[in-house]
Amino acid sequence: MAVMSPDSAVDEAILDVEQQLSVLFNRSRAVWKEAAEQVHPELQPAGYKLFGTIVRLGETNAHVLAELFEMDKSAVSRQVRMLEEFGLVESLPDATDGRARVLVPTAAGLEKAMAVRESNKSRLRGALSTRSPEDLRLFAEILSEISAA
């Protein structure tokens, strides 16, 4: 049996991580699609991601969303228009600059977002409940490092 060098062992482990991230990303796309349909039957996954970010931030604007998701401003505008049409978000004058507009979730939007969040939390709890809080914090830290890379 060949002995692996430390570098090749790390490379092999990184390939395993890459494979699992690929599986996770594919599953995430399916979850986003399901979540979008739960919020509104015509909501697209891209719109759901924008909606979730608006809910998480409490208020934001289309420019910030375009930068966060590295999306074209016109694509963000189309999705935001749909979110408004579906009654999930509303555009209000910015309190600090009356010429600008901010996007905020509506009460109905918040209610739908919380229902989806509970469903997702339940799914994660089922998958991760056997892990210790320390393991979960380490996992979150590793994911954060990957996201920042």
C-alpha positions, -999 to 999 in steps of 0.1 A, spaced: 0 0 0 14 34 -10 18 59 18 2 93 11 22 124 17 6 150 40 0 172 10 -17 145 -11 -39 136 19 -50 172 22 -56 174 -15 -77 143 -14 -97 156 16 -102 189 -2 -116 170 -32 -140 153 -8 -151 187 5 -155 200 -30 -177 170 -39 -199 174 -8 -202 212 -15 -214 204 -50 -240 180 -36 -250 207 -11 -253 234 -37 -275 212 -59 -297 204 -29 -298 241 -20 -312 249 -55 -340 224 -50 -348 237 -15 -349 273 -28 -372 262 -56 -395 245 -31 -393 275 -7 -402 299 -35 -432 279 -44 -443 278 -7 -441 316 -6 -459 321 -39 -466 296 -68 -451 320 -94 -421 331 -74 -388 321 -90 -358 309 -69 -339 341 -77 -368 361 -64 -369 340 -33 -332 346 -26 -338 384 -30 -369 382 -8 -350 363 19 -323 389 19 -348 417 22 -364 399 52 -330 393 68 -319 429 64 -352 444 73 -348 471 47 -325 475 17 -325 488 -18 -322 472 -53 -286 485 -57 -275 467 -26 -292 435 -37 -276 437 -71 -242 440 -55 -247 412 -30 -258 387 -56 -237 401 -84 -268 404 -105 -277 429 -133 -297 458 -119 -325 452 -144 -328 415 -133 -331 426 -97 -357 453 -107 -378 426 -125 -376 403 -94 -384 431 -70 -414 442 -92 -427 406 -89 -422 406 -51 -442 438 -49 -469 424 -72 -472 393 -50 -475 415 -19 -443 403 -3 -423 436 -2 -431 472 -6 -410 502 -17 -410 532 7 -392 565 7 -358 563 24 -360 582 57 -325 596 52 -329 605 15 -364 611 3 -354 608 -33 -342 572 -27 -364 541 -21 -360 512 3 -375 478 1 -391 463 32 -411 431 37 -448 434 41 -466 418 71 -478 390 48 -443 386 34 -429 383 69 -455 357 78 -446 336 47 -409 340 53 -412 328 89 -432 297 78 -406 287 53 -378 295 78 -394 271 103 -397 244 77 -360 248 68 -350 249 104 -369 217 110 -351 201 81 -317 212 94 -325 201 129 -334 167 116 -301 164 98 -279 179 125 -295 172 158 -271 144 167 -241 168 165 -228 187 195 -232 225 197 -194 227 194 -194 206 162 -221 228 148 -203 260 156 -171 246 140 -191 237 109 -206 272 108 -171 287 111 -158 265 83 -187 274 61 -180 311 68 -144 307 58 -154 290 26 -179 318 19 -152 344 24 -127 327 1 
